Amino acid sequence: MGKVWIEAALNGPWGRERQPGIPVTVEECVADGLAAADAGAAIIHVHAYDPSTGRQNDQWETYARMIEGIRAKTDVIVYPTIPLAGSDYASANAQQRFAHTAELARRGLLEWTVCDPGSCNFARFDEVGDQSAGFVYQNPMADIREGLRISRERKLHPGYAIYEPGFTRLGAALANATPGLPQPVYRFMFSDEFAWGFPVRAEYLDAHLRLLAECAPGAPWMVAGLGVDIRRLIAPAVERGGHVRVGLEDAPWRTELTNRAWVEQAAAAIRAAGGEPASAREVRAALGH
């Protein structure tokens, strides 16, 4: 057992009508980020919002205020999302999707970024009978390549959300074909509420790990998801040398726990499994920095 990274995903694209407890304003995101860091998170992931509409708005200036506000008081890795193309939350072409990432990186504010190597159907089990519900989460090759281009040029670690096993295969192949790309982080996405990927069981984590060992041996990975209580996989992840993401983006909709509480419970579960939450400095060191 070693040092285990905890990532806190603060809000996601859901809006308060779906996840009432999320932080929306810059000040709320900074406060939640600091609380999560105090509870043991070394990595903070955040979505920017327009408070007047309650919808995601990926302006680099908003992200800069969040990142600088958190880092002014604690040393953590803070990184933004990209628009959820294909949904009603956001839409954009490749350059537009990564414009804020490029600008934040140019200003020296980023260490990690989002670059999801694949597309998939997004449908919730409780909405599957609704003919108007669901969408295709779209990551065309042009978008993936633009994200990896920025990651290579600006020395950012791509965060790969692995919704389906093919994401691992394509992500690893593209990483191998991109000389100078910093090490991607593979985030295995589980769900209780969405009809993609695997349910939250250790045997399915092992399936992910067998494929990762073939495609990208030794690559860092974590358990995460959307609409999920990932706590059931924390001990298996620690035992297998992995890391953990929790927070209101990932939690079941209308959870009563705060971001701080999710991180506190993750930290306690990690310690119970024989691990210890890592600091941001230890995360960077594990990635060769």
Residue pairs with C-beta under 8 A, 6 or more apart in sequence:
1 238
1 239
1 273
1 274
1 275
1 276
2 241
2 275
2 276
3 275
3 276
3 277
3 278
3 279
3 282
3 286
4 237
4 238
4 242
4 243
4 244
4 270
4 275
4 276
4 277
4 278
5 42
5 43
5 220
5 222
5 243
5 244
5 277
5 278
5 283
5 286
6 40
6 41
6 42
6 43
6 243
6 244
6 245
6 246
6 263
6 266
6 267
6 270
6 277
6 278
7 41
7 42
7 43
7 44
7 45
7 222
7 224
7 243
7 244
7 245
7 246
7 247
8 32
8 33
8 36
8 37
8 41
8 43
8 44
8 45
8 245
8 246
8 247
8 259
8 262
8 263
9 45
9 46
9 224
9 245
9 246
9 247
9 248
9 249
9 250
10 22
10 23
10 29
10 32
10 33
10 36
10 44
10 45
10 46
10 47
10 247
10 248
10 249
10 259
11 19
11 22
11 23
11 24
11 29
11 32
11 46
11 47
11 49
11 247
11 248
11 249
12 19
12 22
12 47
12 81
12 226
12 248
12 249
12 250
13 47
13 56
13 81
13 84
13 87
13 89
13 90
14 22
14 249
14 253
15 22
15 54
15 55
16 22
16 24
16 54
17 54
18 253
18 254
19 248
19 249
19 251
19 253
19 254
19 255
20 254
21 248
21 255
21 256
21 257
21 258
21 259
22 248
22 249
23 29
23 31
23 32
23 248
23 259
24 49
24 51
24 54
25 49
25 51
26 62
26 65
26 66
26 69
27 69
29 46
29 48
29 66
29 69
30 65
30 66
30 69
30 70
32 258
32 259
32 260
33 44
33 46
33 66
33 69
33 70
33 76
33 78
34 70
34 73
34 74
35 258
35 259
35 260
35 263
36 44
36 247
36 259
36 260
36 263
37 44
37 70
37 74
37 76
38 74
38 260
39 260
39 263
39 264
39 267
40 263
40 264
40 266
40 267
40 277
41 76
41 263
41 277
42 76
42 77
42 277
42 278
42 279
42 280
42 282
42 283
43 76
43 77
43 78
43 79
43 112
43 245
43 280
43 283
44 70
44 76
44 77
44 78
44 79
45 78
45 79
45 80
45 81
45 159
45 245
45 247
45 249
46 63
46 66
46 78
46 79
46 80
46 81
47 56
47 58
47 80
47 81
47 249
48 56
48 57
48 58
48 59
48 62
48 63
48 66
48 80
49 55
49 56
49 57
49 62
50 56
50 57
55 89
56 81
56 83
56 84
56 89
56 90
58 80
58 81
58 82
58 83
58 90
58 100
59 100
60 99
60 100
60 103
60 104
63 80
63 100
63 104
63 109
64 104
64 107
64 109
66 78
66 80
67 78
67 80
67 104
67 109
67 110
68 109
70 76
70 78
71 78
75 279
75 280
75 281
76 280
77 111
77 112
77 280
77 283
77 284
79 110
79 111
79 112
79 113
79 114
79 159
80 100
80 101
80 104
80 110
80 113
80 114
81 114
82 97
82 98
82 101
82 113
82 114
82 115
82 147
83 89
83 90
83 91
83 92
83 96
83 97
84 90
84 137
85 91
85 92
85 97
85 137
85 138
85 139
85 143
86 119
86 122
86 135
86 136
86 137
86 138
87 122
87 135
87 137
88 135
93 142
93 143
94 140
94 142
94 143
94 145
94 146
95 146
97 143
97 146
97 147
98 143
98 146
98 147
98 150
101 110
101 113
101 114
101 147
101 150
101 156
102 150
102 154
104 110
105 113
105 150
105 154
105 156
106 154
110 154
110 156
111 156
111 157
111 284
112 156
112 157
112 158
112 159
112 185
113 147
113 150
113 151
113 156
113 157
113 158
113 159
114 147
114 158
114 159
114 161
115 144
115 147
115 148
115 151
115 158
115 159
115 160
115 184
116 137
116 139
116 144
116 160
116 161
116 163
116 167
117 139
117 144
117 160
117 167
117 170
117 171
117 174
118 139
118 163
118 164
118 166
118 167
118 170
118 171
119 136
119 137
119 138
119 139
119 140
120 136
120 137
120 163
120 164
120 196
121 134
121 135
121 136
121 137
121 195
121 196
122 134
122 135
122 136
122 137
122 194
122 196
123 133
123 134
123 194
123 195
123 196
124 133
124 134
124 193
124 194
124 195
124 227
125 193
125 194
125 195
126 193
127 133
127 134
128 134
128 195
137 163
144 170
144 174
145 174
147 158
148 158
148 174
148 175
148 178
148 181
150 156
151 157
151 158
151 181
151 182
152 178
152 179
152 180
152 181
152 182
155 182
156 182
157 182
157 183
157 184
157 185
157 287
158 171
158 175
158 181
158 182
158 184
158 185
159 184
159 185
159 187
160 167
160 168
160 171
160 184
160 185
160 186
160 187
161 167
161 187
161 189
161 224
162 168
162 171
162 186
162 187
162 188
162 189
162 197
162 208
163 189
163 196
163 197
164 196
164 197
165 207
165 208
165 211
168 186
168 208
168 211
168 212
168 215
168 216
169 211
169 215
171 184
171 186
171 216
172 184
172 212
172 215
172 216
172 219
173 215
175 181
175 184
175 216
182 287
183 219
183 220
183 287
183 288
184 216
184 219
185 219
185 220
185 221
185 222
186 212
186 216
186 219
186 220
186 221
186 222
187 221
187 222
187 224
187 245
188 205
188 208
188 221
188 222
188 223
188 224
188 225
189 196
189 197
189 224
189 225
189 226
190 197
190 198
190 199
190 200
190 204
190 223
190 224
190 225
190 228
190 230
190 233
191 197
191 199
191 200
191 225
191 226
191 227
191 228
192 199
192 200
192 225
192 227
192 228
192 229
192 252
193 226
193 227
193 228
193 252
193 253
194 226
194 227
197 225
198 204
198 205
198 207
198 208
200 225
200 228
200 229
200 230
200 232
200 233
201 232
201 233
202 233
202 236
205 223
205 233
205 236
205 237
205 240
205 242
206 240
208 221
209 221
209 240
212 219
212 221
220 243
220 286
220 287
221 242
221 243
222 237
222 242
222 243
222 244
222 245
223 230
223 233
223 234
223 237
223 242
223 243
223 244
223 245
224 230
224 244
224 245
224 246
224 250
225 250
226 249
226 250
227 250
227 251
227 252
227 253
228 250
228 251
228 252
229 251
229 252
230 244
230 245
230 246
230 250
231 246
231 265
231 266
231 269
234 244
234 266
234 269
234 270
234 273
235 269
235 272
235 273
237 243
237 244
238 244
238 269
238 270
238 273
238 274
238 275
239 273
239 274
244 266
244 270
246 262
246 263
246 265
246 266
247 259
247 262
247 263
248 255
248 258
248 259
248 262
251 257
251 262
255 262
257 265
267 277
270 276
270 277
271 277
278 286
